[in-house]
């Protein structure tokens, strides 16, 4: 029997809280969009990560372990149908 290493990737929902100042509701919406874009590009940890609902999983790779190291078997394998970004491209 062979040993295999399986790397699984998936999406988690994350939430951050931002404070903005604005003179009107319309200005607040535009300022919130700009602040949200900056927050999403940040490498800092968000306020909360929801680990209850892991979604859109993919097996990144499966490698076979042998006496000389690891040998790639397959990459990018879909295994679930919990898509949050619509159906995968053909």
N, C-alpha and C positions, 0 to 999 in steps of 0.2 A: 504494500500500500504506500502511495506517495503522499507527501505533505505539500499543501498549497497555501499560499498567502493570498488573501482576498482583501482588496481595499474598496470600501463602500463610501460613496459620496451622497449627500442629501442636503436639502434646504431646511433651514430653521427660520421661524419668524423672530425678528428682533425689534425691540421698541426703544426709542430714545425720547427724552423730553427736552424741548428747546424753549427758550424765552425770547420773544421779539417785541419790538416797539413799533407801533404804526398809528397813523392819524385817522385811518378809516378801515372798515372791514375789507374793502377791495385791496387796500395797501397791505393789510395784514396777510391776505391770501398770497399776494406776490412775494412778500418778505418771507413767509413760511416756506414757499416753494424754494426760494434761494437758500434758506437756512437748511432745509431738508437735503438738498443736493450736497451741500458741504458736509453735513453729518454722515451721509451715506458713503462719502469718499474717505472719511476718517478711518484710521486704523485703531482708534480707541474702542474699548468695550462699550456696548450700549447699556442702557439702564436695565434691560431685561431681555433674556433670550428664552423663548418658549420651546422647551424640549419635549413637550407632550405630543406635538404634532409634527413629526419628521415627514417631509414631503419630497416628492420628485426624486426618488432614489435612483442611483445608477451604480453598477459595479465598475469602478474605475479600471481595475485590472485584476487578473488572476495569474499568479506566477507559480510555477512548479519548483519546489526545492529539490536539489539533487546534490551529490557529493562535491560538485564544483561551484555551487552557488545557486542562483535563481535563473529560471528560464521562462520567458513570457509565454503564456498560453493564449490569452485573449484580453482585449481592452474595450471599454465603453459598452457594457452589456446592460440593456434595460431589463428590469425585473418586476416593476410595479406599474400601476396605472393611476397613481395619485398625482396627476400632472397639475401644476399650478400655472404653468405658462402655455397651456394648450397642448395639442398633440405634437409629438416630436416630428422634426422634418424628415422627410423620406430620404 
